[in-house]
């Protein structure tokens, strides 16, 4: 099988997985025994309270996740936190209510998402891209995104030289990543900036990924 055929197959397989997840969400919502919002919230809080915590969370070892990647259980909790935080933001906007996101929570979510980013890459949009992007989360750590002909490796052991550095407020970067904030707003408010010998990559970076 040629490489183009492999990539086409990969794109179709990821599309199928996305469709399956959407269908599963619809089925699970339809099967809720009670559609009363306060009762749903009570059940949700009870379920969250039963989630494991502490050093023993990762005892089970890496687990398979969408896109064929492996993640640690603690990262799954961080990904789940992202669902609550981001969709809570969505609901608050619709209701016209305030919704603050703690910077530490944003860092935890972004760190947990790092292992699954390769599964979010849009093969068509990232085709031919070879570059190393350094993402600095202000007040926290950093991640390296190394693209090689559209294929992403996060925090490689032996990275190539950095082409562009992005410095961003963690909350702003979280909202940017989930397409909840336009890039121009993050730039004009000083919450994101970029430099390096290929700075335009920073403006295109979100387009390399499918929307979460």
PyMOL commands that place a pseudoatom at each C-alpha (Angstrom):
pseudoatom trace, name=CA, resn=UNK, resi=1, chain=A, elem=C, hetatm=0, pos=[0.000, 0.000, 0.000]
pseudoatom trace, name=CA, resn=UNK, resi=2, chain=A, elem=C, hetatm=0, pos=[1.354, 3.425, -0.954]
pseudoatom trace, name=CA, resn=UNK, resi=3, chain=A, elem=C, hetatm=0, pos=[1.884, 6.145, 1.632]
pseudoatom trace, name=CA, resn=UNK, resi=4, chain=A, elem=C, hetatm=0, pos=[-0.969, 8.238, 0.149]
pseudoatom trace, name=CA, resn=UNK, resi=5, chain=A, elem=C, hetatm=0, pos=[-3.260, 5.235, 0.525]
pseudoatom trace, name=CA, resn=UNK, resi=6, chain=A, elem=C, hetatm=0, pos=[-2.113, 4.770, 4.128]
pseudoatom trace, name=CA, resn=UNK, resi=7, chain=A, elem=C, hetatm=0, pos=[-2.844, 8.419, 4.918]
pseudoatom trace, name=CA, resn=UNK, resi=8, chain=A, elem=C, hetatm=0, pos=[-6.266, 8.304, 3.227]
pseudoatom trace, name=CA, resn=UNK, resi=9, chain=A, elem=C, hetatm=0, pos=[-7.123, 5.207, 5.220]
pseudoatom trace, name=CA, resn=UNK, resi=10, chain=A, elem=C, hetatm=0, pos=[-5.968, 6.923, 8.418]
pseudoatom trace, name=CA, resn=UNK, resi=11, chain=A, elem=C, hetatm=0, pos=[-8.076, 10.001, 7.720]
pseudoatom trace, name=CA, resn=UNK, resi=12, chain=A, elem=C, hetatm=0, pos=[-11.183, 7.883, 7.053]
pseudoatom trace, name=CA, resn=UNK, resi=13, chain=A, elem=C, hetatm=0, pos=[-10.565, 5.802, 10.186]
pseudoatom trace, name=CA, resn=UNK, resi=14, chain=A, elem=C, hetatm=0, pos=[-10.272, 8.913, 12.376]
pseudoatom trace, name=CA, resn=UNK, resi=15, chain=A, elem=C, hetatm=0, pos=[-13.432, 10.341, 10.779]
pseudoatom trace, name=CA, resn=UNK, resi=16, chain=A, elem=C, hetatm=0, pos=[-15.255, 7.090, 11.543]
pseudoatom trace, name=CA, resn=UNK, resi=17, chain=A, elem=C, hetatm=0, pos=[-14.087, 7.202, 15.167]
pseudoatom trace, name=CA, resn=UNK, resi=18, chain=A, elem=C, hetatm=0, pos=[-15.347, 10.787, 15.496]
pseudoatom trace, name=CA, resn=UNK, resi=19, chain=A, elem=C, hetatm=0, pos=[-18.735, 9.764, 14.065]
pseudoatom trace, name=CA, resn=UNK, resi=20, chain=A, elem=C, hetatm=0, pos=[-18.900, 6.804, 16.427]
pseudoatom trace, name=CA, resn=UNK, resi=21, chain=A, elem=C, hetatm=0, pos=[-18.150, 9.019, 19.456]
pseudoatom trace, name=CA, resn=UNK, resi=22, chain=A, elem=C, hetatm=0, pos=[-20.878, 11.467, 18.384]
pseudoatom trace, name=CA, resn=UNK, resi=23, chain=A, elem=C, hetatm=0, pos=[-23.385, 8.639, 17.997]
pseudoatom trace, name=CA, resn=UNK, resi=24, chain=A, elem=C, hetatm=0, pos=[-22.391, 7.199, 21.375]
pseudoatom trace, name=CA, resn=UNK, resi=25, chain=A, elem=C, hetatm=0, pos=[-22.917, 10.578, 23.046]
pseudoatom trace, name=CA, resn=UNK, resi=26, chain=A, elem=C, hetatm=0, pos=[-26.408, 10.805, 21.544]
pseudoatom trace, name=CA, resn=UNK, resi=27, chain=A, elem=C, hetatm=0, pos=[-27.287, 7.300, 22.776]
pseudoatom trace, name=CA, resn=UNK, resi=28, chain=A, elem=C, hetatm=0, pos=[-25.990, 7.943, 26.297]
pseudoatom trace, name=CA, resn=UNK, resi=29, chain=A, elem=C, hetatm=0, pos=[-27.960, 11.204, 26.571]
pseudoatom trace, name=CA, resn=UNK, resi=30, chain=A, elem=C, hetatm=0, pos=[-31.124, 9.493, 25.320]
pseudoatom trace, name=CA, resn=UNK, resi=31, chain=A, elem=C, hetatm=0, pos=[-30.687, 6.705, 27.876]
pseudoatom trace, name=CA, resn=UNK, resi=32, chain=A, elem=C, hetatm=0, pos=[-30.509, 9.024, 30.880]
pseudoatom trace, name=CA, resn=UNK, resi=33, chain=A, elem=C, hetatm=0, pos=[-33.138, 7.728, 33.286]
pseudoatom trace, name=CA, resn=UNK, resi=34, chain=A, elem=C, hetatm=0, pos=[-33.950, 11.239, 34.453]
pseudoatom trace, name=CA, resn=UNK, resi=35, chain=A, elem=C, hetatm=0, pos=[-33.853, 14.403, 32.360]
pseudoatom trace, name=CA, resn=UNK, resi=36, chain=A, elem=C, hetatm=0, pos=[-34.323, 16.691, 35.385]
pseudoatom trace, name=CA, resn=UNK, resi=37, chain=A, elem=C, hetatm=0, pos=[-31.211, 18.917, 35.497]
pseudoatom trace, name=CA, resn=UNK, resi=38, chain=A, elem=C, hetatm=0, pos=[-30.831, 19.170, 39.318]
pseudoatom trace, name=CA, resn=UNK, resi=39, chain=A, elem=C, hetatm=0, pos=[-31.033, 15.374, 39.631]
pseudoatom trace, name=CA, resn=UNK, resi=40, chain=A, elem=C, hetatm=0, pos=[-28.526, 14.925, 36.805]
pseudoatom trace, name=CA, resn=UNK, resi=41, chain=A, elem=C, hetatm=0, pos=[-26.113, 17.303, 38.553]
pseudoatom trace, name=CA, resn=UNK, resi=42, chain=A, elem=C, hetatm=0, pos=[-26.502, 15.408, 41.832]
pseudoatom trace, name=CA, resn=UNK, resi=43, chain=A, elem=C, hetatm=0, pos=[-25.719, 12.128, 40.079]
pseudoatom trace, name=CA, resn=UNK, resi=44, chain=A, elem=C, hetatm=0, pos=[-22.763, 13.693, 38.296]
pseudoatom trace, name=CA, resn=UNK, resi=45, chain=A, elem=C, hetatm=0, pos=[-21.298, 15.063, 41.536]
pseudoatom trace, name=CA, resn=UNK, resi=46, chain=A, elem=C, hetatm=0, pos=[-21.677, 11.653, 43.187]
pseudoatom trace, name=CA, resn=UNK, resi=47, chain=A, elem=C, hetatm=0, pos=[-19.929, 9.937, 40.278]
pseudoatom trace, name=CA, resn=UNK, resi=48, chain=A, elem=C, hetatm=0, pos=[-17.059, 12.449, 40.293]
pseudoatom trace, name=CA, resn=UNK, resi=49, chain=A, elem=C, hetatm=0, pos=[-16.628, 12.013, 44.073]
pseudoatom trace, name=CA, resn=UNK, resi=50, chain=A, elem=C, hetatm=0, pos=[-16.006, 8.298, 43.482]
pseudoatom trace, name=CA, resn=UNK, resi=51, chain=A, elem=C, hetatm=0, pos=[-13.143, 8.876, 41.054]
pseudoatom trace, name=CA, resn=UNK, resi=52, chain=A, elem=C, hetatm=0, pos=[-9.741, 7.718, 42.349]
pseudoatom trace, name=CA, resn=UNK, resi=53, chain=A, elem=C, hetatm=0, pos=[-7.206, 10.298, 43.459]
pseudoatom trace, name=CA, resn=UNK, resi=54, chain=A, elem=C, hetatm=0, pos=[-3.694, 10.475, 44.834]
pseudoatom trace, name=CA, resn=UNK, resi=55, chain=A, elem=C, hetatm=0, pos=[-0.529, 8.572, 43.841]
pseudoatom trace, name=CA, resn=UNK, resi=56, chain=A, elem=C, hetatm=0, pos=[-2.418, 5.302, 43.289]
pseudoatom trace, name=CA, resn=UNK, resi=57, chain=A, elem=C, hetatm=0, pos=[-4.305, 6.689, 40.267]
pseudoatom trace, name=CA, resn=UNK, resi=58, chain=A, elem=C, hetatm=0, pos=[-1.633, 5.559, 37.796]
pseudoatom trace, name=CA, resn=UNK, resi=59, chain=A, elem=C, hetatm=0, pos=[-1.143, 2.078, 39.313]
pseudoatom trace, name=CA, resn=UNK, resi=60, chain=A, elem=C, hetatm=0, pos=[-3.123, 0.529, 36.473]
pseudoatom trace, name=CA, resn=UNK, resi=61, chain=A, elem=C, hetatm=0, pos=[-0.549, 1.747, 33.950]
pseudoatom trace, name=CA, resn=UNK, resi=62, chain=A, elem=C, hetatm=0, pos=[-1.169, 3.308, 30.524]
pseudoatom trace, name=CA, resn=UNK, resi=63, chain=A, elem=C, hetatm=0, pos=[-4.600, 2.835, 28.986]
pseudoatom trace, name=CA, resn=UNK, resi=64, chain=A, elem=C, hetatm=0, pos=[-5.661, 2.914, 25.303]
pseudoatom trace, name=CA, resn=UNK, resi=65, chain=A, elem=C, hetatm=0, pos=[-7.298, 6.120, 24.150]
pseudoatom trace, name=CA, resn=UNK, resi=66, chain=A, elem=C, hetatm=0, pos=[-8.829, 7.383, 20.942]
pseudoatom trace, name=CA, resn=UNK, resi=67, chain=A, elem=C, hetatm=0, pos=[-6.490, 7.608, 17.959]
pseudoatom trace, name=CA, resn=UNK, resi=68, chain=A, elem=C, hetatm=0, pos=[-4.411, 4.648, 19.109]
pseudoatom trace, name=CA, resn=UNK, resi=69, chain=A, elem=C, hetatm=0, pos=[-2.457, 6.586, 21.754]
pseudoatom trace, name=CA, resn=UNK, resi=70, chain=A, elem=C, hetatm=0, pos=[-1.732, 5.457, 25.323]
pseudoatom trace, name=CA, resn=UNK, resi=71, chain=A, elem=C, hetatm=0, pos=[-2.481, 7.684, 28.313]
pseudoatom trace, name=CA, resn=UNK, resi=72, chain=A, elem=C, hetatm=0, pos=[-2.063, 7.370, 32.055]
pseudoatom trace, name=CA, resn=UNK, resi=73, chain=A, elem=C, hetatm=0, pos=[-5.202, 7.322, 34.235]
pseudoatom trace, name=CA, resn=UNK, resi=74, chain=A, elem=C, hetatm=0, pos=[-4.203, 10.648, 35.806]
pseudoatom trace, name=CA, resn=UNK, resi=75, chain=A, elem=C, hetatm=0, pos=[-4.195, 12.192, 32.324]
pseudoatom trace, name=CA, resn=UNK, resi=76, chain=A, elem=C, hetatm=0, pos=[-7.693, 10.825, 31.743]
pseudoatom trace, name=CA, resn=UNK, resi=77, chain=A, elem=C, hetatm=0, pos=[-8.828, 12.709, 34.842]
pseudoatom trace, name=CA, resn=UNK, resi=78, chain=A, elem=C, hetatm=0, pos=[-7.205, 15.867, 33.460]
pseudoatom trace, name=CA, resn=UNK, resi=79, chain=A, elem=C, hetatm=0, pos=[-8.975, 15.373, 30.132]
pseudoatom trace, name=CA, resn=UNK, resi=80, chain=A, elem=C, hetatm=0, pos=[-12.268, 14.917, 31.981]
pseudoatom trace, name=CA, resn=UNK, resi=81, chain=A, elem=C, hetatm=0, pos=[-11.568, 18.114, 33.930]
pseudoatom trace, name=CA, resn=UNK, resi=82, chain=A, elem=C, hetatm=0, pos=[-11.189, 19.858, 30.580]
pseudoatom trace, name=CA, resn=UNK, resi=83, chain=A, elem=C, hetatm=0, pos=[-14.657, 18.677, 29.556]
pseudoatom trace, name=CA, resn=UNK, resi=84, chain=A, elem=C, hetatm=0, pos=[-16.195, 20.128, 32.711]
pseudoatom trace, name=CA, resn=UNK, resi=85, chain=A, elem=C, hetatm=0, pos=[-14.264, 23.396, 32.535]
pseudoatom trace, name=CA, resn=UNK, resi=86, chain=A, elem=C, hetatm=0, pos=[-14.719, 24.131, 28.833]
pseudoatom trace, name=CA, resn=UNK, resi=87, chain=A, elem=C, hetatm=0, pos=[-18.348, 23.057, 28.551]
pseudoatom trace, name=CA, resn=UNK, resi=88, chain=A, elem=C, hetatm=0, pos=[-19.088, 24.879, 31.802]
pseudoatom trace, name=CA, resn=UNK, resi=89, chain=A, elem=C, hetatm=0, pos=[-17.662, 27.943, 30.058]
pseudoatom trace, name=CA, resn=UNK, resi=90, chain=A, elem=C, hetatm=0, pos=[-20.035, 27.304, 27.133]
pseudoatom trace, name=CA, resn=UNK, resi=91, chain=A, elem=C, hetatm=0, pos=[-23.095, 27.007, 29.356]
pseudoatom trace, name=CA, resn=UNK, resi=92, chain=A, elem=C, hetatm=0, pos=[-22.150, 30.131, 31.329]
pseudoatom trace, name=CA, resn=UNK, resi=93, chain=A, elem=C, hetatm=0, pos=[-21.865, 32.145, 28.110]
pseudoatom trace, name=CA, resn=UNK, resi=94, chain=A, elem=C, hetatm=0, pos=[-25.308, 31.020, 26.963]
pseudoatom trace, name=CA, resn=UNK, resi=95, chain=A, elem=C, hetatm=0, pos=[-26.815, 31.923, 30.346]
pseudoatom trace, name=CA, resn=UNK, resi=96, chain=A, elem=C, hetatm=0, pos=[-24.907, 35.191, 30.599]
pseudoatom trace, name=CA, resn=UNK, resi=97, chain=A, elem=C, hetatm=0, pos=[-23.258, 34.054, 33.825]
pseudoatom trace, name=CA, resn=UNK, resi=98, chain=A, elem=C, hetatm=0, pos=[-19.647, 34.630, 34.933]
pseudoatom trace, name=CA, resn=UNK, resi=99, chain=A, elem=C, hetatm=0, pos=[-17.312, 31.635, 34.649]
pseudoatom trace, name=CA, resn=UNK, resi=100, chain=A, elem=C, hetatm=0, pos=[-13.768, 31.858, 35.933]
pseudoatom trace, name=CA, resn=UNK, resi=101, chain=A, elem=C, hetatm=0, pos=[-11.108, 29.286, 35.047]
pseudoatom trace, name=CA, resn=UNK, resi=102, chain=A, elem=C, hetatm=0, pos=[-8.266, 28.755, 37.475]
pseudoatom trace, name=CA, resn=UNK, resi=103, chain=A, elem=C, hetatm=0, pos=[-4.834, 28.975, 35.865]
pseudoatom trace, name=CA, resn=UNK, resi=104, chain=A, elem=C, hetatm=0, pos=[-3.655, 25.847, 37.689]
pseudoatom trace, name=CA, resn=UNK, resi=105, chain=A, elem=C, hetatm=0, pos=[-6.620, 23.894, 36.341]
pseudoatom trace, name=CA, resn=UNK, resi=106, chain=A, elem=C, hetatm=0, pos=[-5.832, 25.119, 32.817]
pseudoatom trace, name=CA, resn=UNK, resi=107, chain=A, elem=C, hetatm=0, pos=[-2.225, 23.917, 33.166]
pseudoatom trace, name=CA, resn=UNK, resi=108, chain=A, elem=C, hetatm=0, pos=[-3.377, 20.516, 34.444]
pseudoatom trace, name=CA, resn=UNK, resi=109, chain=A, elem=C, hetatm=0, pos=[-5.764, 20.131, 31.524]
pseudoatom trace, name=CA, resn=UNK, resi=110, chain=A, elem=C, hetatm=0, pos=[-3.189, 21.180, 28.916]
pseudoatom trace, name=CA, resn=UNK, resi=111, chain=A, elem=C, hetatm=0, pos=[-0.538, 18.880, 30.392]
pseudoatom trace, name=CA, resn=UNK, resi=112, chain=A, elem=C, hetatm=0, pos=[-3.023, 15.996, 30.326]
pseudoatom trace, name=CA, resn=UNK, resi=113, chain=A, elem=C, hetatm=0, pos=[-3.925, 16.717, 26.704]
pseudoatom trace, name=CA, resn=UNK, resi=114, chain=A, elem=C, hetatm=0, pos=[-0.295, 16.657, 25.558]
pseudoatom trace, name=CA, resn=UNK, resi=115, chain=A, elem=C, hetatm=0, pos=[-0.098, 12.844, 25.089]
pseudoatom trace, name=CA, resn=UNK, resi=116, chain=A, elem=C, hetatm=0, pos=[-3.222, 12.752, 22.893]
pseudoatom trace, name=CA, resn=UNK, resi=117, chain=A, elem=C, hetatm=0, pos=[-2.409, 15.743, 20.670]
pseudoatom trace, name=CA, resn=UNK, resi=118, chain=A, elem=C, hetatm=0, pos=[-1.025, 13.508, 17.873]
pseudoatom trace, name=CA, resn=UNK, resi=119, chain=A, elem=C, hetatm=0, pos=[-4.513, 11.978, 17.580]
pseudoatom trace, name=CA, resn=UNK, resi=120, chain=A, elem=C, hetatm=0, pos=[-6.002, 15.464, 17.127]
pseudoatom trace, name=CA, resn=UNK, resi=121, chain=A, elem=C, hetatm=0, pos=[-3.805, 16.382, 14.161]
pseudoatom trace, name=CA, resn=UNK, resi=122, chain=A, elem=C, hetatm=0, pos=[-5.682, 17.030, 10.931]
pseudoatom trace, name=CA, resn=UNK, resi=123, chain=A, elem=C, hetatm=0, pos=[-3.576, 15.109, 8.376]
pseudoatom trace, name=CA, resn=UNK, resi=124, chain=A, elem=C, hetatm=0, pos=[-4.774, 17.225, 5.475]
pseudoatom trace, name=CA, resn=UNK, resi=125, chain=A, elem=C, hetatm=0, pos=[-4.193, 20.589, 7.172]
pseudoatom trace, name=CA, resn=UNK, resi=126, chain=A, elem=C, hetatm=0, pos=[-0.781, 19.547, 8.517]
pseudoatom trace, name=CA, resn=UNK, resi=127, chain=A, elem=C, hetatm=0, pos=[0.390, 17.793, 5.358]
pseudoatom trace, name=CA, resn=UNK, resi=128, chain=A, elem=C, hetatm=0, pos=[3.959, 18.778, 4.516]
pseudoatom trace, name=CA, resn=UNK, resi=129, chain=A, elem=C, hetatm=0, pos=[4.516, 20.708, 7.762]
pseudoatom trace, name=CA, resn=UNK, resi=130, chain=A, elem=C, hetatm=0, pos=[7.940, 20.107, 9.299]
pseudoatom trace, name=CA, resn=UNK, resi=131, chain=A, elem=C, hetatm=0, pos=[8.680, 22.383, 12.225]
pseudoatom trace, name=CA, resn=UNK, resi=132, chain=A, elem=C, hetatm=0, pos=[9.337, 22.484, 15.955]
pseudoatom trace, name=CA, resn=UNK, resi=133, chain=A, elem=C, hetatm=0, pos=[7.083, 24.705, 18.050]
pseudoatom trace, name=CA, resn=UNK, resi=134, chain=A, elem=C, hetatm=0, pos=[7.840, 25.504, 21.670]
pseudoatom trace, name=CA, resn=UNK, resi=135, chain=A, elem=C, hetatm=0, pos=[4.745, 26.253, 23.761]
pseudoatom trace, name=CA, resn=UNK, resi=136, chain=A, elem=C, hetatm=0, pos=[5.496, 28.067, 27.019]
pseudoatom trace, name=CA, resn=UNK, resi=137, chain=A, elem=C, hetatm=0, pos=[2.668, 28.228, 29.525]
pseudoatom trace, name=CA, resn=UNK, resi=138, chain=A, elem=C, hetatm=0, pos=[3.285, 31.299, 31.632]
pseudoatom trace, name=CA, resn=UNK, resi=139, chain=A, elem=C, hetatm=0, pos=[3.994, 30.486, 35.247]
pseudoatom trace, name=CA, resn=UNK, resi=140, chain=A, elem=C, hetatm=0, pos=[4.192, 26.779, 34.415]
pseudoatom trace, name=CA, resn=UNK, resi=141, chain=A, elem=C, hetatm=0, pos=[6.158, 24.509, 32.100]
pseudoatom trace, name=CA, resn=UNK, resi=142, chain=A, elem=C, hetatm=0, pos=[6.555, 24.078, 28.371]
pseudoatom trace, name=CA, resn=UNK, resi=143, chain=A, elem=C, hetatm=0, pos=[5.912, 21.537, 25.635]
pseudoatom trace, name=CA, resn=UNK, resi=144, chain=A, elem=C, hetatm=0, pos=[7.604, 20.931, 22.308]
pseudoatom trace, name=CA, resn=UNK, resi=145, chain=A, elem=C, hetatm=0, pos=[5.529, 20.063, 19.264]
pseudoatom trace, name=CA, resn=UNK, resi=146, chain=A, elem=C, hetatm=0, pos=[7.710, 18.485, 16.607]
pseudoatom trace, name=CA, resn=UNK, resi=147, chain=A, elem=C, hetatm=0, pos=[5.973, 18.119, 13.252]
pseudoatom trace, name=CA, resn=UNK, resi=148, chain=A, elem=C, hetatm=0, pos=[7.615, 15.975, 10.595]
pseudoatom trace, name=CA, resn=UNK, resi=149, chain=A, elem=C, hetatm=0, pos=[5.735, 16.050, 7.298]
pseudoatom trace, name=CA, resn=UNK, resi=150, chain=A, elem=C, hetatm=0, pos=[2.506, 16.565, 9.211]
pseudoatom trace, name=CA, resn=UNK, resi=151, chain=A, elem=C, hetatm=0, pos=[3.122, 13.907, 11.846]
pseudoatom trace, name=CA, resn=UNK, resi=152, chain=A, elem=C, hetatm=0, pos=[3.332, 15.208, 15.428]
pseudoatom trace, name=CA, resn=UNK, resi=153, chain=A, elem=C, hetatm=0, pos=[5.574, 14.088, 18.265]
pseudoatom trace, name=CA, resn=UNK, resi=154, chain=A, elem=C, hetatm=0, pos=[5.091, 15.837, 21.611]
pseudoatom trace, name=CA, resn=UNK, resi=155, chain=A, elem=C, hetatm=0, pos=[8.147, 16.476, 23.789]
pseudoatom trace, name=CA, resn=UNK, resi=156, chain=A, elem=C, hetatm=0, pos=[10.546, 14.319, 21.739]
pseudoatom trace, name=CA, resn=UNK, resi=157, chain=A, elem=C, hetatm=0, pos=[13.655, 12.997, 23.462]
pseudoatom trace, name=CA, resn=UNK, resi=158, chain=A, elem=C, hetatm=0, pos=[15.969, 14.505, 20.828]
pseudoatom trace, name=CA, resn=UNK, resi=159, chain=A, elem=C, hetatm=0, pos=[14.160, 17.496, 19.321]
pseudoatom trace, name=CA, resn=UNK, resi=160, chain=A, elem=C, hetatm=0, pos=[15.307, 19.518, 16.354]
pseudoatom trace, name=CA, resn=UNK, resi=161, chain=A, elem=C, hetatm=0, pos=[15.997, 23.259, 16.803]
pseudoatom trace, name=CA, resn=UNK, resi=162, chain=A, elem=C, hetatm=0, pos=[12.932, 25.340, 17.699]
pseudoatom trace, name=CA, resn=UNK, resi=163, chain=A, elem=C, hetatm=0, pos=[11.393, 27.284, 14.806]
pseudoatom trace, name=CA, resn=UNK, resi=164, chain=A, elem=C, hetatm=0, pos=[8.894, 29.340, 16.774]
pseudoatom trace, name=CA, resn=UNK, resi=165, chain=A, elem=C, hetatm=0, pos=[8.196, 29.944, 20.458]
pseudoatom trace, name=CA, resn=UNK, resi=166, chain=A, elem=C, hetatm=0, pos=[4.692, 30.691, 21.747]
pseudoatom trace, name=CA, resn=UNK, resi=167, chain=A, elem=C, hetatm=0, pos=[4.317, 32.258, 25.188]
pseudoatom trace, name=CA, resn=UNK, resi=168, chain=A, elem=C, hetatm=0, pos=[0.745, 32.173, 26.439]
pseudoatom trace, name=CA, resn=UNK, resi=169, chain=A, elem=C, hetatm=0, pos=[-1.367, 32.601, 29.513]
pseudoatom trace, name=CA, resn=UNK, resi=170, chain=A, elem=C, hetatm=0, pos=[-2.591, 29.052, 30.366]
pseudoatom trace, name=CA, resn=UNK, resi=171, chain=A, elem=C, hetatm=0, pos=[-6.283, 29.965, 30.470]
pseudoatom trace, name=CA, resn=UNK, resi=172, chain=A, elem=C, hetatm=0, pos=[-6.072, 31.818, 27.160]
pseudoatom trace, name=CA, resn=UNK, resi=173, chain=A, elem=C, hetatm=0, pos=[-4.199, 28.931, 25.546]
pseudoatom trace, name=CA, resn=UNK, resi=174, chain=A, elem=C, hetatm=0, pos=[-6.801, 26.464, 26.811]
pseudoatom trace, name=CA, resn=UNK, resi=175, chain=A, elem=C, hetatm=0, pos=[-9.617, 28.522, 25.272]
pseudoatom trace, name=CA, resn=UNK, resi=176, chain=A, elem=C, hetatm=0, pos=[-7.627, 28.960, 22.066]
pseudoatom trace, name=CA, resn=UNK, resi=177, chain=A, elem=C, hetatm=0, pos=[-7.045, 25.214, 21.858]
pseudoatom trace, name=CA, resn=UNK, resi=178, chain=A, elem=C, hetatm=0, pos=[-10.759, 24.505, 22.223]
pseudoatom trace, name=CA, resn=UNK, resi=179, chain=A, elem=C, hetatm=0, pos=[-11.668, 27.246, 19.704]
pseudoatom trace, name=CA, resn=UNK, resi=180, chain=A, elem=C, hetatm=0, pos=[-13.408, 29.298, 22.406]
pseudoatom trace, name=CA, resn=UNK, resi=181, chain=A, elem=C, hetatm=0, pos=[-11.255, 32.397, 21.949]
pseudoatom trace, name=CA, resn=UNK, resi=182, chain=A, elem=C, hetatm=0, pos=[-10.139, 34.065, 18.711]
pseudoatom trace, name=CA, resn=UNK, resi=183, chain=A, elem=C, hetatm=0, pos=[-6.385, 34.388, 18.322]
pseudoatom trace, name=CA, resn=UNK, resi=184, chain=A, elem=C, hetatm=0, pos=[-6.577, 38.137, 17.678]
pseudoatom trace, name=CA, resn=UNK, resi=185, chain=A, elem=C, hetatm=0, pos=[-8.130, 38.683, 21.105]
pseudoatom trace, name=CA, resn=UNK, resi=186, chain=A, elem=C, hetatm=0, pos=[-5.381, 36.726, 22.873]
pseudoatom trace, name=CA, resn=UNK, resi=187, chain=A, elem=C, hetatm=0, pos=[-2.738, 38.740, 20.999]
pseudoatom trace, name=CA, resn=UNK, resi=188, chain=A, elem=C, hetatm=0, pos=[-4.311, 42.172, 21.516]
pseudoatom trace, name=CA, resn=UNK, resi=189, chain=A, elem=C, hetatm=0, pos=[-4.751, 41.525, 25.253]
pseudoatom trace, name=CA, resn=UNK, resi=190, chain=A, elem=C, hetatm=0, pos=[-1.155, 40.374, 25.628]
pseudoatom trace, name=CA, resn=UNK, resi=191, chain=A, elem=C, hetatm=0, pos=[-2.157, 36.853, 26.600]
pseudoatom trace, name=CA, resn=UNK, resi=192, chain=A, elem=C, hetatm=0, pos=[-0.279, 35.248, 23.724]
pseudoatom trace, name=CA, resn=UNK, resi=193, chain=A, elem=C, hetatm=0, pos=[2.780, 36.206, 21.698]
pseudoatom trace, name=CA, resn=UNK, resi=194, chain=A, elem=C, hetatm=0, pos=[5.272, 34.447, 19.491]
pseudoatom trace, name=CA, resn=UNK, resi=195, chain=A, elem=C, hetatm=0, pos=[8.800, 34.865, 18.183]
pseudoatom trace, name=CA, resn=UNK, resi=196, chain=A, elem=C, hetatm=0, pos=[11.423, 32.959, 16.242]
pseudoatom trace, name=CA, resn=UNK, resi=197, chain=A, elem=C, hetatm=0, pos=[12.612, 32.708, 12.667]
pseudoatom trace, name=CA, resn=UNK, resi=198, chain=A, elem=C, hetatm=0, pos=[9.253, 31.216, 11.542]
pseudoatom trace, name=CA, resn=UNK, resi=199, chain=A, elem=C, hetatm=0, pos=[6.755, 33.255, 13.630]
pseudoatom trace, name=CA, resn=UNK, resi=200, chain=A, elem=C, hetatm=0, pos=[3.867, 32.820, 11.166]
pseudoatom trace, name=CA, resn=UNK, resi=201, chain=A, elem=C, hetatm=0, pos=[3.628, 29.183, 12.261]
pseudoatom trace, name=CA, resn=UNK, resi=202, chain=A, elem=C, hetatm=0, pos=[2.079, 30.447, 15.499]
pseudoatom trace, name=CA, resn=UNK, resi=203, chain=A, elem=C, hetatm=0, pos=[-0.834, 31.937, 13.553]
pseudoatom trace, name=CA, resn=UNK, resi=204, chain=A, elem=C, hetatm=0, pos=[-1.414, 28.627, 11.762]
pseudoatom trace, name=CA, resn=UNK, resi=205, chain=A, elem=C, hetatm=0, pos=[-0.846, 26.247, 14.666]
pseudoatom trace, name=CA, resn=UNK, resi=206, chain=A, elem=C, hetatm=0, pos=[-4.512, 25.769, 15.607]
pseudoatom trace, name=CA, resn=UNK, resi=207, chain=A, elem=C, hetatm=0, pos=[-5.376, 24.882, 12.035]
pseudoatom trace, name=CA, resn=UNK, resi=208, chain=A, elem=C, hetatm=0, pos=[-3.088, 21.834, 12.230]
pseudoatom trace, name=CA, resn=UNK, resi=209, chain=A, elem=C, hetatm=0, pos=[-5.543, 20.215, 14.659]
pseudoatom trace, name=CA, resn=UNK, resi=210, chain=A, elem=C, hetatm=0, pos=[-9.160, 19.153, 14.413]
pseudoatom trace, name=CA, resn=UNK, resi=211, chain=A, elem=C, hetatm=0, pos=[-11.500, 20.981, 16.774]
pseudoatom trace, name=CA, resn=UNK, resi=212, chain=A, elem=C, hetatm=0, pos=[-11.814, 19.062, 20.078]
for i in range(1, 212): cmd.bond("trace and resi %d" % i, "trace and resi %d" % (i + 1))
show_as sticks, trace
zoom trace
